[in-house]
Amino acid sequence: MIGSSNRKRHVVNRRAFLYGAGGLAIGLPYLEGMPERSAWAQTNTPVFSLFICGACGVEPKRFWPSGSGDLTSLLASGDKAVNQLKDHAANLLIIKGINYPNGGPQGCGHAEGLAQALTGVKPKSTGSKATAGGPSADFVISKAVNPAGTDPLALYAGNIRNGYIAERLSFDQSGNTRAAVDTPYKLYQTLMGVAPTGSGGVDPGGGGMTPPPKPSVTDEILLRRKSAVDYVHAELKSLIQNPKLSAADKQRLQQHFDSVRQVEITMTVGPDAPVAILGCGQEGLDTAGLQAVSQYRYTKTAEAAGGMENSVELHMQLVALAFACNLNRTATLQAGDGTDATIYDVPSNKSLGNWGLHFISHRTQSDGAVGQNSTAEAAHAEIDVIRMKTLARGLNHFRDRGLADKCVVLWTNHIAEGNHNMRSVPQILWGNGGGYFKQGQFIDGGGAGNAKLLNMIVSAATGSAANFAGGGEIAAAKA
């Protein structure tokens, strides 16, 4: 099990200062003779998106907040599963009352739910082989904002080789399933530049397309280690010598350079100082945990190396790194198989004799029938707590890399409950998507289709009004 992070406060220390300075060209002062100053002045800051879809629903009576409104108050105390997210309350938007196009299964609810979770439209076919009725939101976003040929990351936590309702979350324009990567270590190698990423290289997102060459994260890290002022010194010197500049402009530049250098030199971090934003760097990666799954084999025990919860967190910390380094703008993570057999070490499940999640969600030891076993219901509620703890730890990585205002992370499920109901499917959003989404609130979606929420994420991520899956928005969710 990966250790949790206790980082709670954020100020900019020297590392973050250099990171920010390099990313923003050290905030040049206005120069009368050079109105065309910076590409950042003309380009919107990227908005990143991660879509996570859990398996087999939740136990609703012990999942949702106890009340509505301000999440900081609602999550501060209580025994609901979402209380595990209390450290992220200010950056969360939790929505109930969001429905899938099919309110229930036409054949197999698990496969059909996966086909609707990120497409917002009814499946093209039903049953265990259900296919999507259109592209998923991540694919649409990728085509709008990723470099040509760079597919969205498609990731998988669970037993991808289970032979029954496995990967089915990210879909191309024709509704075809995009292949997913189930090995965090493989993604880690790709991001670190160990695996090739150019011509003839590995496409970490599947889909049969080879991504264009990119700078490896190793290159990015080496670049970040330089002083930002040292890095741009030659450019500043050249700019000062530009004949278009007046004497006043040259004086402003020199004073600006001197003041930035002085701030950098005097900025220190003591042992009790708050934690800085990590940005694009290897700091914060659980390299030992990644090494433990270098020879990946799925493990039924949820939080063991190779287990589903362990894999979810490893994938999340790597996606946070990819976003912080702007290596990809969007990703999906399927957290569990359609009929997930992962065994969770929770008290009520021990009483049952260690059932898999799918049996627990059905409240009986059956892949088809639905029962009313109260111990299984309690076990499902306990598992929801485990899953929310994993989500909280995963979100720590996005927070610590400074992505709260540049990102949307969606946690949802492929059904609402284990009886295959698809009404009021959980929707938990972290990050405001560049100011697009309301934050710190628990709201009711009023029975809206999930297409409207997905359309809002597409709009936030692409920077323009979208018409995904029929368009529309949920007014109560918008900032």
N, C-alpha and C positions, 0 to 999 in steps of 0.2 A: 504493500500500500504506500502511496506517495504521501509524504508529509505535507501538512497544510501550511499555508502562508499566513502569518499574522500581521502583514503590512496593512496599516490602516490610515496613516497620515502621509501627505505628499507635499513636499516643497522641492524646489529645484536646487540641487547641489551642483558641484563642479561638473560631474559626469553628464547630468541632464542639461546643464548650461551649454556644454560643448556640443552635445547632441542637437539641442535646439538651435544653437548658433549655426552649426553646419547646415541644418535643414532649412534655415530661413535667411541664409546669406548675411548673417549677423545684423539684420535689421538696418540697412543703410538709411541715413538721414535723407530728407528730401534735398535734391540738388537741382538748382534752377536750370542748368544747361542740359540735364539728362532726364527727361520725363519718362523715358522707357527704362525703368529701373530693374524690374525683377519679373521673372516668369511667374512666381508665386502671386504677384499682384494681379495677374491676368488669368490664373487658373484656380478653380475651386479645390480645396483640400479634399483628398480622396475620402470616401465613406466605404468602409469594409462591411461585409456581411457573412455571418456563419449561421447555418441552419442545422439544428440538432433535432433528431427525431427519435424519441424513446420507444420502447416496445410494451405492448400488452396493457396499456392504459394505466390509470391510477385508482386508488381507493378514495373517491371524492369526499366522503364525510370527514376524512382526516388529512386532506390535501390542501384545500383552499384556505386563504386567510379567514379569520373569524371577524367578518365585518367588511366594510368597504371604505375607500378613501385613502388616507395617508399611510403608506407602507412603513415608514420609519416607526410609527406608533404600533401598527398592526403586527409587525414582525419582531418587535422588541421582546415580547414574551408570548408564551403559548406553546402548544404541543402539535401544531399542524406541520405537515412536511415542509411547507415553504418557509417556516420560521428559520430553517437552516440557512436561508439566504439573507438574514438580517444585516450582515455587514455590507451588503450591496443594495440595501433598500433604496437609497437615494438615486440609484441609477437603474432601477427596475420599473417595468410596467407589466403588471399581471392582469390578464384579461380572461374572464370566463364568459360563457354564452356565445362562443364562436363555434359554428357548425361546419361540417364537411358537406359537399354537395349531396352525397348519399347519406341520409340520416342513420342508416344501418346497413348491414351486409346484404348484398344480392347473392353472394356465394360464400366467399371467404373474406371475412372482415379485415383480417390482418394484411393480406396482399392488397386488397382494395383500398384500405386506409393509407398504406404506403404510397399508392398511386395517386392519392388525392392530397397528401400532406403538404407538398410543395408545388403542386400544379394548380390547385384551386378549382379543378374541373372534374366531372365524373370520369371514372375509368373507361377506357375504350372497350375492355372486356372484363369479365368477372371471374370469381373463383381464385384458386391458388396461383393461377398463372396470369392474374389480372395485369393488364398493361395500361400505361398512362394515356390520357386523352389529349395531352399536349406537353409542352416543355415545362421544366421546373423553373422556379424563380431564379435559382443560382445560374442556370444556363443562360437565361435572358439577360441577367446582370452582366455576366462574363462577356457576352457578345458586345455589350455596350461600352464596357470600361476596361477590359483586359486588352493587352496587346494582341494583335492578330495571331491566331494559332495557339494562344494560351488558354487552355480550358480551365474551368473552375476545379478546385481540389474536390475530389469525391473520396470520402474516407468511411471506414467501417470498423465498428468495435463489436466483436462477437465471433460466432462460428460461421464464417462466410462459406464454408464448404459443407454446410449441414444438409444440403440436398433438397431443402424444402423452404420456400419463401425466404430466400437469402437476400442479396442486395437488390433493392428496388426503391430508390429515393431520388436520385438525380437522373433527369431525362433530357434528351436532346430535343431539337425542334420537332422531330417526328414522333416523339413520345417513346423513343427507344431507351432502354436502361443504359446508363453510363457505368462502366466498370469502376469499382471502388478499390482502394488500397486498405487492407486490413492490418498492416504492419506499421506501427509507429516508427520503428527503427528505419524502415525503408524511406519513409517521409523525412526523417531526420537526416539520413545520408544525402538525400536529394537537396535539402535546404542548406546543408553544410558544404555543398559543392563536392562531396565525395563521389556521389553518383553523377554522371554527366547530365547536363540539362540542355544541351544544344542539339545540333544535328546528330541523329542516331542515338539520342539519349532516352532517358526514361520520362514518360509522362506521368507524374504522380497522381493525376486526376483521372487517368483512364480515358476512354472515349476514342482511342485509336489515333490521336493526333500528337505529334511531337512538338513540344514547346520550343520557342525560339531561344537562342542563347541569352542567359541572364548573368549578371554578376552574382557570384556565390555569396552566401552570408559571411563566409570567411573574409572575402574581399571587403564587404561592408564593415565588418568589425574592425579590420585593420585600418580602414579609412577613419572610422569613428575615434580610434585611439589617438589620432593626431589632434593637436590643438586646432580648433576651428579657425582661430586667428592665424596660426601658422599656415594653414591650408590656403587661406584666401589672401595671404600677405602679398603675393606677387600680383594678384588681380587688383588689390587696393592700390598698390604702388603704380600699376599701369593706369588705373583710373585717375589717380591724383595728377598724373602727367598729361591727361587728356586736354588738348587745347580748347575744347568746348567749355571747360570749367572756368569759372571766375575765381579770383583770389579768395573770395568768401567761401565758395564751394570747397576749395582745397583746404581751407582752414577747418571747415566743418568736418571733412573726412578725417583729417589728422587728429582732431580732438575726439572724434567718434572712435577711431582705432585705439587711441591711448586709453580712453575710458573703458572700452571693452576688455582690453588687455589687463587693466588694473583690477576690474571685477573678477576676471578669471584667476588672477594670481592670488587674490585675497580670499576667495571663496573656499571654505573648508567644511568638512563634515565630521562632527565629533561622534563619540560612541553612542550617545543618547539622542542623536539628531534623527529626524524623520527620514524615511526611506525615499530615495529619489526615483523618478520615473526611469525605467530601464531602457526603453526605446529598443533600437535594433542592436542586440548583442547577445552573447551566449549566457550572460548572467541570468539566473532564474530558471535555466533549463535543468531538469532532473536527468543529468547524463548517466548517473548510475542506474536509474530506472529504465532508461532507454537501452543501455547496454544489456540489462537483464532480459530484454525481449529481442536481442539481436538475432537469435535463432527462434523466431516467433512460432509458438504453438498455442492455439486456443486452449484456455483452461476454464473448466466449468465453474470453479470457485470465483466469485465476482471480482474480488479485490486482489487476488494473487497475480503474480507476473503472468501476463497473457490472459488474465480474466477481463471481463467486459468493462467493469468500472475503472480498473487500472488503465485499460486501453483508452477509454473515453478521456481521462485526464491527460494522458500523454499526448493524444491527438490534439486536445485543446491548447496545451501549452505550445505546441509546434505551430498551430494555426495562428496563435497570437504573435509568435515570432515572425511568421511569413507576412502577416499584415503590417507589423511594425517596420519591416524592411521593404514593404511595398512590392513583394514578390508575386502576390496574387491578391485580387480584390474580393474574392468570394469563395465559399467552401460549404460542403455538406458533410454531416457526420451521422450515419445511421448507428444508433446506440442500441444494439440488440437485434436478434433475428425476428422474423415475423412471428414464429412460434418459439419464443426464446426459452431455452432449457437451462439458462444460467441458474446456479444454485447460490442463494444468498444466505449468509451465516447470520440469521436473525433469530431471536428467541422463539417466536411462534413457528417458524419453519422447522426448528429442531423438534418441536412437538409433533409436527406432521411427518417427520422422517426425512426431511430435506427434499421437498418437491422442487421441480424447476419452476421458473417464473410463469410459464404458460399455464401449467396446472393450477398454480396459485391464483392466477387471474381468473380462471374458470371456476374457482372454488371447488374443484373436484379433480381427481386424477384422470382427466380425459382431455383429448385434443378437440373433441367435438361437443360433448355435453357441457351444460352449465349447471353448477350446483349452488349450495348455500352454506358451505362450511364456514362457520364463524372464525375458526382458527386460521383458515386460509385468508380470510378477509383481514384479520389482524396482521398476518404476515405481509400482505400486500402493503398495508399502511407503513409497516416497519421498513419495507424495501423502498418505498417512496422517500423516506427519510434518508436512506443511504444514497439514493440517486440525487437528491437535492444537495447533500454534502459534497458529492462529486462535482456537481454543477458549480457550487460555491467555490471550491478549490480551483476549478478550471477558470472561472471568471477572475480569480485573483491574478492570473497571468495577463489577461486583457487589461485589467485595471493597472497593474504595475508597469505595463508598457505604454500607458498613457492613451488608451484607445477609447475611453468612455465617450468622448465627444466626436469620435471619428468612426463609430462602429455600431452595428446592430447584431446582437447574438440572440437568436430565437431558439427556445427549447419548447418542443411540442411533443406530441405522441401520435402513433398511427391509429389509435382509437381512444375514446374517452374512458371507457371502463372495460373490464374483462368480458362482459357480456356482448361485446362488439358494438356497443352504442357509439355513435359518432356525433352526438350532440354535446355541446359544451366541452370540446376537446381543449385541454390545457394549452395556454399560450403565454409564455414567460419571455419578455424581451429585456435585454440588458443593453444600455447605451442609447444615446438619443439620436444616432444616425445623422450627425451634423446639425442637430437642433430640430429634427423633423418630428420626433416623438415626445409625448408627455413623459415625465419621469416621476418616480416615487409614488405611484398610484396603483390601486386595485380597482378596476372598473368592470362593468358589465357590457359586453359587446352586443347585447340585445338580440341575439339570434342571427347575427350577420354571418355570411359565408366567409370561410377563411381566405377566399380569393381577395377580399377587400384588404385584409391585413397584409397579405403577400404583395398586393399592388402598392401599398404604402412603402414597404421595404424596397421594392424595385425603384420607386420614385426617389426615395432617399439615397439609394446607392448609385443611381445613374445621374442624379442632379437635375432631372427634368420630369414633368408629369408623365406618368405611365398609364397604359391601358392593359395591364396584364390580367389575363383570365377574366375579361369583361369589365375591368376597371372598378372605380368606386373606392371610397375610403370609410373608415370608422371615425367619425368626427370626434368622439370622446377620447380617442387615442392620440390625436394630433396636438402638437405643442401650440 
